[in-house]
Amino acid sequence: MKKILVTQIISENSEYYELRQSLDINWASFLKTVGVIPIPISYNFNLLDYFQNLEIEGILLTGGNSLSDLSGCSLSQTRDNFELSLIEESISRKIPLIGVCRGMQIIAKYFNLDIGMIKGHVATNHQITFEDQGRYFKGYKKIKFVNSFHKYAIKTDNRELTITSRSNDNSIESFEHKVNNIIGIMWHPERYNHPDLEDVKLFKRVWSC
């Protein structure tokens, strides 16, 4: 089974001072269905040691923590810096990378896309339309209903990325890089009661590269 680095939420304990990292337990079930071994990554550990001592074959940037540019939070800045370095390693080492929700937003930040506040995308389900299936999104129906848990959205594109789907308000819901094995989705595949088979196939397709 392939070893996949997985980023975590960083937070401060409310009862006494302690910085913690955490990961939604549902990721384990989803990634088991995908057929990979998740390795939660620590932001207080030398990033290069993961690559030098483990055969890493994929990277997953998960949700949680708004980007520091949007929240002004120093903890988010720590995570931002670490994940931007992970994107650099993904490109230089040619390791496939998937970003989910916040993970997609940090990819967008790396490639200089605009991100801004949006209404109607928190704790709801809505329709998205696939306008281009690219290399990785083949098999998705043109119209898909997805969950949504974000108050910020990606609003511009550039020539480096192929926009594969948008919501009805024209915000970007998924994209892929035209050269590197990097994709982003704004919905949470781990939060369904049963894994969506299209999502499972997508993750397998990316990490098989």
Backbone bond lengths (Angstrom), bond angles and torsions (degrees), N, CA, C in turn:
res aa  C-N    CA-C-N  psi(-1)  N-CA   C-N-CA  omega(-1)  CA-C   N-CA-C  phi
1 M - - - 1.471 - - 1.527 109.94 -
2 K 1.315 116.06 142.29 1.457 120.32 -178.03 1.530 111.27 -74.14
3 K 1.328 115.47 143.37 1.459 121.79 178.22 1.528 108.58 -93.06
4 I 1.336 115.56 125.39 1.463 121.92 -175.38 1.530 109.66 -120.33
5 L 1.322 117.34 123.90 1.463 121.06 173.74 1.529 109.24 -74.26
6 V 1.341 115.99 133.17 1.464 121.26 -176.95 1.526 109.38 -126.89
7 T 1.331 117.02 125.04 1.460 120.00 179.11 1.525 110.65 -81.09
8 Q 1.338 115.49 160.57 1.458 121.16 -174.79 1.525 111.85 -127.97
9 I 1.336 115.11 163.30 1.465 121.25 172.15 1.522 108.57 -70.96
10 I 1.320 117.40 142.06 1.450 122.26 173.78 1.527 108.16 -114.47
11 S 1.344 116.57 131.21 1.465 120.02 -175.26 1.525 110.54 -148.97
12 E 1.330 115.01 163.42 1.462 121.39 177.67 1.526 109.12 -105.27
13 N 1.318 116.75 129.63 1.456 121.54 178.66 1.528 109.82 -63.04
14 S 1.340 117.49 134.45 1.464 121.27 -175.69 1.536 113.02 -80.45
15 E 1.327 118.44 -20.57 1.466 121.26 -175.69 1.523 112.54 -85.54
16 Y 1.308 117.40 -36.23 1.458 122.60 175.83 1.515 107.19 -155.74
17 Y 1.335 115.89 158.84 1.463 118.08 -172.51 1.526 111.26 -69.34
18 E 1.296 114.29 116.94 1.462 121.71 175.78 1.519 107.09 -163.35
19 L 1.307 116.42 126.64 1.456 120.16 175.73 1.514 109.18 -86.67
20 R 1.312 115.82 133.61 1.459 120.90 -176.73 1.517 111.17 -127.15
21 Q 1.311 115.23 152.98 1.459 122.71 170.57 1.510 107.73 -117.17
22 S 1.322 116.94 140.07 1.456 120.24 -177.15 1.522 110.49 -145.99
23 L 1.324 114.28 160.12 1.463 121.40 -177.41 1.521 108.24 -141.95
24 D 1.316 116.58 131.38 1.461 121.58 176.38 1.526 109.29 -53.55
25 I 1.339 115.91 125.34 1.466 120.53 -176.65 1.526 111.93 -61.86
26 N 1.341 116.56 -22.95 1.467 119.93 -179.77 1.526 112.74 -66.03
27 W 1.348 116.89 -20.51 1.463 118.30 177.37 1.529 110.92 -61.86
28 A 1.327 116.83 -34.99 1.466 119.79 -178.96 1.523 111.05 -60.83
29 S 1.329 116.27 -44.50 1.468 120.32 -179.70 1.521 111.45 -65.14
30 F 1.329 115.96 -44.12 1.463 118.78 -179.19 1.526 111.28 -65.06
31 L 1.332 116.66 -45.97 1.472 119.56 -177.25 1.522 111.78 -69.67
32 K 1.321 117.21 -26.96 1.465 119.71 173.39 1.521 109.84 -64.04
33 T 1.341 116.28 -39.94 1.465 120.71 177.71 1.522 110.62 -65.41
34 V 1.334 116.50 -37.17 1.466 120.61 177.28 1.526 110.62 -66.43
35 G 1.349 116.30 -30.09 1.460 120.13 177.79 1.513 113.95 94.48
36 V 1.355 116.99 34.47 1.459 121.09 178.95 1.527 109.81 -127.30
37 I 1.322 116.13 164.99 1.462 121.96 176.34 1.528 108.64 -104.15
38 P 1.352 118.10 114.49 1.460 119.75 179.27 1.525 111.79 -78.28
39 I 1.320 116.44 137.21 1.462 122.34 175.22 1.526 107.27 -120.35
40 P 1.356 117.66 98.34 1.472 119.81 178.29 1.522 110.02 -60.28
41 I 1.314 115.80 133.07 1.453 120.41 -172.70 1.524 110.56 -103.65
42 S 1.329 116.43 141.95 1.461 122.03 -179.45 1.523 110.26 -99.02
43 Y 1.341 116.11 134.43 1.462 120.60 -179.75 1.523 111.94 -76.21
44 N 1.331 117.25 -11.83 1.466 121.32 -178.56 1.529 110.73 -104.49
45 F 1.332 115.23 27.28 1.456 121.21 -178.29 1.524 107.82 -129.12
46 N 1.296 116.44 148.56 1.459 120.47 -179.06 1.527 110.15 -63.12
47 L 1.322 116.01 115.33 1.457 121.41 -176.17 1.521 112.21 -57.05
48 L 1.327 117.20 -41.41 1.463 120.29 -175.38 1.531 111.91 -65.00
49 D 1.344 117.27 -26.60 1.470 119.53 179.77 1.520 111.79 -62.18
50 Y 1.338 117.11 -32.28 1.464 119.73 177.81 1.527 110.39 -62.38
51 F 1.319 115.64 -44.76 1.462 119.57 -176.64 1.526 112.71 -76.10
52 Q 1.326 116.71 -30.57 1.461 120.02 -177.97 1.529 112.81 -80.68
53 N 1.340 117.52 -22.69 1.463 120.49 -175.24 1.528 114.09 -113.51
54 L 1.309 117.40 -11.21 1.458 121.38 179.91 1.518 109.62 -128.15
55 E 1.305 117.16 149.24 1.461 121.39 177.29 1.529 108.48 -86.84
56 I 1.319 115.71 80.10 1.461 121.25 -177.60 1.527 109.64 -77.91
57 E 1.350 115.60 128.36 1.465 120.22 -177.05 1.524 113.08 -120.19
58 G 1.328 116.53 4.95 1.455 119.65 178.35 1.514 110.52 -171.30
59 I 1.322 115.51 160.33 1.457 122.22 -179.99 1.518 108.57 -134.34
60 L 1.345 116.34 138.41 1.459 122.22 176.35 1.524 108.95 -125.92
61 L 1.328 116.59 120.06 1.458 122.66 174.05 1.525 107.19 -98.19
62 T 1.333 117.04 113.26 1.461 121.34 -172.99 1.529 111.56 -90.83
63 G 1.340 115.76 -175.68 1.450 122.45 -177.86 1.521 113.18 -88.19
64 G 1.346 115.87 -169.79 1.457 122.29 -178.17 1.513 111.70 87.87
65 N 1.348 117.18 154.88 1.468 123.10 -178.17 1.525 111.10 59.46
66 S 1.327 117.28 108.27 1.465 119.68 173.27 1.521 109.39 -65.17
67 L 1.321 117.75 151.41 1.456 121.39 178.41 1.522 109.55 -57.14
68 S 1.324 116.04 147.20 1.468 120.72 -176.05 1.527 111.97 -62.85
69 D 1.319 117.30 -32.78 1.471 120.38 177.63 1.521 111.42 -60.65
70 L 1.330 116.07 -28.20 1.458 121.18 -176.82 1.524 112.25 -95.60
71 S 1.327 117.06 -34.34 1.468 121.46 -175.03 1.518 114.03 -99.33
72 G 1.340 117.45 -24.50 1.456 120.82 -174.77 1.514 113.30 72.14
73 C 1.321 117.60 14.12 1.466 122.59 -176.02 1.528 110.39 -88.24
74 S 1.343 116.57 130.62 1.467 120.82 -179.25 1.522 111.54 -68.24
75 L 1.342 117.27 -32.66 1.462 119.55 177.85 1.527 110.33 -65.22
76 S 1.325 115.72 -38.46 1.463 119.38 176.75 1.522 110.82 -64.62
77 Q 1.334 116.85 -34.20 1.461 120.25 178.16 1.518 110.80 -62.79
78 T 1.340 116.37 -40.18 1.467 120.76 177.02 1.522 110.56 -59.73
79 R 1.316 115.11 -46.47 1.463 119.17 -179.94 1.520 111.53 -67.68
80 D 1.326 117.01 -41.63 1.466 120.96 178.17 1.524 111.25 -54.93
81 N 1.322 116.03 -50.37 1.464 120.64 -177.13 1.523 111.20 -60.31
82 F 1.333 115.72 -41.87 1.460 120.42 -179.24 1.527 110.64 -65.67
83 E 1.326 116.22 -44.20 1.464 119.01 -176.81 1.526 111.88 -72.70
84 L 1.315 117.74 -31.69 1.465 119.66 173.90 1.532 110.39 -63.14
85 S 1.341 115.86 -36.64 1.469 119.68 175.92 1.524 110.93 -67.64
86 L 1.341 116.18 -35.71 1.468 119.70 176.94 1.525 111.19 -63.57
87 I 1.316 116.66 -38.92 1.467 120.01 177.56 1.526 109.86 -63.88
88 E 1.328 116.41 -41.31 1.474 120.55 176.61 1.526 110.67 -58.94
89 E 1.346 116.39 -44.87 1.471 120.57 -179.96 1.525 110.56 -65.70
90 S 1.324 116.69 -38.71 1.460 120.84 177.59 1.518 111.05 -57.28
91 I 1.322 115.55 -45.28 1.469 120.15 -178.09 1.521 111.54 -70.40
92 S 1.326 116.58 -47.49 1.468 120.12 -175.80 1.523 112.06 -68.72
93 R 1.336 117.03 -34.06 1.467 120.84 -178.14 1.527 112.48 -96.26
94 K 1.336 116.33 -2.36 1.470 122.17 -179.73 1.532 111.30 58.62
95 I 1.333 115.47 46.36 1.460 122.32 178.25 1.528 108.61 -103.40
96 P 1.333 119.49 124.09 1.467 121.53 -177.45 1.525 111.98 -60.82
97 L 1.337 116.20 139.55 1.457 121.94 -175.69 1.521 110.36 -132.31
98 I 1.351 115.09 137.67 1.467 122.45 176.58 1.522 108.24 -122.48
99 G 1.329 116.74 133.00 1.449 121.80 174.67 1.515 110.26 -114.81
100 V 1.340 116.58 132.46 1.461 122.14 -179.63 1.526 109.49 -116.67
101 C 1.325 117.13 124.96 1.463 124.39 178.69 1.527 110.14 54.52
102 R 1.326 119.20 -106.81 1.456 120.17 177.00 1.526 111.25 -55.72
103 G 1.334 115.54 -35.98 1.462 120.32 178.34 1.513 111.77 -60.49
104 M 1.329 116.61 -38.76 1.466 120.25 176.08 1.525 110.08 -68.20
105 Q 1.331 116.54 -36.88 1.462 120.10 -179.64 1.527 112.08 -66.27
106 I 1.328 118.23 -38.00 1.473 119.35 179.12 1.529 109.88 -69.57
107 I 1.336 117.52 -32.32 1.466 120.22 173.43 1.529 109.09 -64.03
108 A 1.330 116.05 -44.09 1.461 120.70 178.29 1.526 110.87 -59.69
109 K 1.321 116.81 -41.75 1.467 121.08 177.43 1.524 110.12 -61.12
110 Y 1.328 116.88 -43.59 1.465 121.38 -179.42 1.530 110.60 -58.48
111 F 1.342 116.65 -38.82 1.460 121.04 -177.81 1.539 112.65 -97.44
112 N 1.339 115.95 16.72 1.472 122.55 170.53 1.529 114.23 64.68
113 L 1.315 117.04 39.46 1.457 121.01 172.82 1.534 109.14 -90.69
114 D 1.319 117.10 153.73 1.466 121.70 179.75 1.524 110.68 -83.98
115 I 1.337 116.01 136.03 1.460 122.87 179.09 1.528 107.54 -125.71
116 G 1.332 117.58 134.56 1.459 120.01 -179.13 1.516 112.01 -148.31
117 M 1.333 114.57 170.49 1.462 121.32 179.65 1.523 110.61 -62.12
118 I 1.341 115.15 145.60 1.458 120.68 177.33 1.523 109.00 -143.43
119 K 1.309 116.66 148.75 1.464 121.30 178.99 1.525 110.02 -104.63
120 G 1.327 115.32 154.29 1.454 120.76 173.80 1.514 115.82 81.23
121 H 1.342 117.28 17.80 1.461 119.80 -178.91 1.535 112.93 -120.94
122 V 1.332 117.45 12.59 1.461 120.55 -178.37 1.529 110.39 -104.75
123 A 1.346 115.90 123.98 1.470 122.45 176.47 1.529 112.14 52.42
124 T 1.316 115.76 53.76 1.457 120.53 -179.53 1.522 109.64 -147.79
125 N 1.306 116.44 175.60 1.457 122.83 171.76 1.520 108.06 -121.47
126 H 1.304 117.14 143.96 1.457 119.29 -179.82 1.523 110.27 -152.64
127 Q 1.295 114.59 170.02 1.465 121.42 -176.79 1.517 111.17 -89.15
128 I 1.319 115.93 140.33 1.461 120.99 169.41 1.532 107.97 -125.00
129 T 1.325 114.59 155.93 1.464 120.51 -179.38 1.517 109.28 -122.65
130 F 1.320 116.60 127.20 1.458 121.06 177.30 1.523 108.92 -84.32
131 E 1.326 115.17 115.62 1.467 120.52 -179.50 1.525 111.53 -98.61
132 D 1.336 116.58 -15.16 1.462 121.57 179.01 1.526 107.19 -156.88
133 Q 1.313 118.17 122.79 1.462 120.26 -178.23 1.521 112.62 -86.36
134 G 1.312 117.77 -8.20 1.455 121.03 175.39 1.515 113.56 51.83
135 R 1.327 115.84 -147.19 1.470 121.15 179.11 1.519 112.06 -87.27
136 Y 1.329 117.09 -30.97 1.461 120.45 -167.40 1.522 115.20 -107.89
137 F 1.319 118.14 -23.03 1.461 120.28 -171.91 1.525 113.06 -94.97
138 K 1.313 116.46 15.50 1.464 120.35 177.41 1.530 109.26 -63.54
139 G 1.316 116.14 137.74 1.459 120.13 -179.71 1.523 112.42 106.37
140 Y 1.332 117.17 -20.46 1.461 118.98 175.03 1.525 109.41 -73.99
141 K 1.324 115.77 141.15 1.456 119.63 173.57 1.523 108.40 -70.02
142 K 1.326 116.56 158.67 1.465 120.22 -176.76 1.531 111.17 -60.00
143 I 1.335 116.38 -39.83 1.468 121.48 179.18 1.527 108.99 -110.04
144 K 1.326 116.45 131.75 1.460 120.64 179.57 1.531 108.56 -139.39
145 F 1.329 116.27 142.23 1.457 120.88 173.54 1.525 108.72 -101.11
146 V 1.320 115.44 127.55 1.467 120.52 -175.02 1.525 110.10 -128.44
147 N 1.332 115.73 159.38 1.455 119.62 173.28 1.529 109.42 -78.22
148 S 1.323 115.96 165.77 1.458 119.46 -176.41 1.526 109.36 -151.79
149 F 1.340 116.12 127.70 1.465 121.49 -177.49 1.525 110.83 -139.89
150 H 1.316 117.37 44.42 1.461 118.93 -177.63 1.526 111.64 -137.12
151 K 1.325 115.55 145.23 1.465 120.51 178.11 1.524 111.92 -106.68
152 Y 1.332 116.07 0.83 1.462 120.74 174.46 1.527 108.29 -122.81
153 A 1.320 116.02 147.37 1.463 120.24 -177.30 1.521 110.29 -136.06
154 I 1.319 115.57 155.97 1.462 122.61 176.75 1.517 107.75 -88.11
155 K 1.320 116.40 126.01 1.460 119.84 -168.93 1.525 114.64 -117.84
156 T 1.332 117.75 -8.68 1.459 119.57 177.71 1.518 109.77 -130.67
157 D 1.316 116.67 163.99 1.460 120.95 176.41 1.523 108.61 -127.42
158 N 1.325 115.61 179.21 1.468 120.27 173.63 1.516 109.16 -150.16
159 R 1.307 116.41 -179.97 1.462 120.44 -172.61 1.514 113.84 -74.22
160 E 1.325 117.99 -12.92 1.462 120.40 -178.52 1.523 112.41 -80.66
161 L 1.330 116.58 -20.70 1.460 121.47 -173.78 1.520 111.32 -117.60
162 T 1.325 115.71 145.43 1.461 121.91 171.31 1.515 107.71 -99.64
163 I 1.323 117.41 119.35 1.459 121.25 176.86 1.525 107.44 -80.00
164 T 1.321 116.55 120.17 1.463 119.90 -175.68 1.521 113.33 -98.85
165 S 1.344 118.08 -28.29 1.466 119.03 178.11 1.523 111.20 -151.53
166 R 1.338 114.32 154.65 1.462 122.34 177.26 1.529 109.69 -136.54
167 S 1.326 115.85 156.82 1.462 120.83 172.18 1.528 108.43 -86.19
168 N 1.321 116.20 176.35 1.462 120.04 -176.92 1.523 112.88 -65.42
169 D 1.344 117.89 -22.46 1.461 120.40 177.68 1.527 111.88 -89.77
170 N 1.327 115.90 10.67 1.468 124.28 174.69 1.530 114.01 77.59
171 S 1.342 118.12 3.89 1.462 118.77 174.85 1.528 109.30 -70.99
172 I 1.314 115.59 151.10 1.465 121.22 -174.45 1.523 110.36 -81.19
173 E 1.321 116.85 127.12 1.469 121.99 -177.31 1.527 113.06 -105.60
174 S 1.318 117.69 -20.46 1.469 119.71 176.42 1.521 109.28 -161.01
175 F 1.325 114.50 151.84 1.463 119.84 175.65 1.515 109.96 -154.59
176 E 1.322 115.90 169.39 1.452 121.54 173.14 1.527 108.54 -143.06
177 H 1.319 115.69 150.62 1.454 119.93 178.05 1.525 108.90 -76.55
178 K 1.318 116.72 143.92 1.464 120.22 -175.33 1.517 113.45 -75.23
179 V 1.341 116.94 -19.36 1.467 120.50 -178.58 1.522 111.72 -119.44
180 N 1.328 116.73 -52.31 1.459 121.69 -177.00 1.529 111.19 -82.38
181 N 1.329 115.67 156.72 1.466 121.04 -179.00 1.530 109.27 -83.91
182 I 1.331 115.48 72.56 1.458 123.06 -176.81 1.523 108.64 -133.57
183 I 1.340 116.59 129.15 1.461 120.46 174.80 1.525 109.53 -133.97
184 G 1.325 115.77 162.57 1.450 121.43 174.48 1.512 110.37 -140.00
185 I 1.346 115.81 143.04 1.463 121.65 173.78 1.523 107.92 -133.52
186 M 1.331 117.90 145.99 1.454 121.21 -178.85 1.520 113.13 -92.67
187 W 1.325 118.98 -15.76 1.460 120.25 177.82 1.530 109.88 -87.73
188 H 1.346 115.35 166.09 1.465 121.53 -175.77 1.530 110.31 -107.83
189 P 1.315 119.21 101.19 1.465 120.56 -178.80 1.530 112.88 -67.26
190 E 1.333 116.91 -20.96 1.466 120.75 -178.22 1.524 112.86 -79.89
191 R 1.321 118.34 -10.34 1.460 121.07 -172.90 1.524 114.22 -99.30
192 Y 1.310 117.67 10.20 1.452 120.75 174.12 1.528 109.75 -90.90
193 N 1.330 116.61 150.03 1.460 119.93 179.05 1.520 111.30 -61.60
194 H 1.317 115.66 -34.99 1.460 121.24 176.79 1.530 107.61 -130.73
195 P 1.328 118.01 135.66 1.470 120.36 -178.00 1.518 111.67 -56.01
196 D 1.313 115.44 134.26 1.455 121.46 174.74 1.526 108.19 -74.14
197 L 1.321 117.03 123.59 1.461 120.60 -174.09 1.522 112.21 -63.42
198 E 1.341 117.31 -31.31 1.465 119.71 176.90 1.530 110.29 -64.86
199 D 1.341 116.11 -40.26 1.462 119.94 178.40 1.524 111.31 -67.09
200 V 1.316 116.38 -42.24 1.465 120.46 178.38 1.528 110.35 -59.07
201 K 1.327 116.53 -45.95 1.469 120.83 179.29 1.525 111.08 -63.44
202 L 1.339 116.68 -37.37 1.460 120.70 178.61 1.523 110.94 -60.76
203 F 1.338 116.90 -49.82 1.465 120.95 -178.84 1.530 110.38 -62.33
204 K 1.316 116.80 -41.82 1.476 120.31 178.30 1.518 110.09 -62.69
205 R 1.318 117.24 -40.58 1.456 121.79 -177.14 1.528 110.84 -64.51
206 V 1.331 116.24 -42.80 1.458 119.98 -179.22 1.515 110.51 -68.09
207 W 1.310 117.84 -48.73 1.469 120.81 -174.88 1.516 113.86 -78.09
208 S 1.330 117.19 -3.50 1.464 119.28 175.29 1.508 111.27 -87.95
209 C 1.348 116.76 -6.84 1.478 120.36 -178.00 1.524 111.51 -72.58
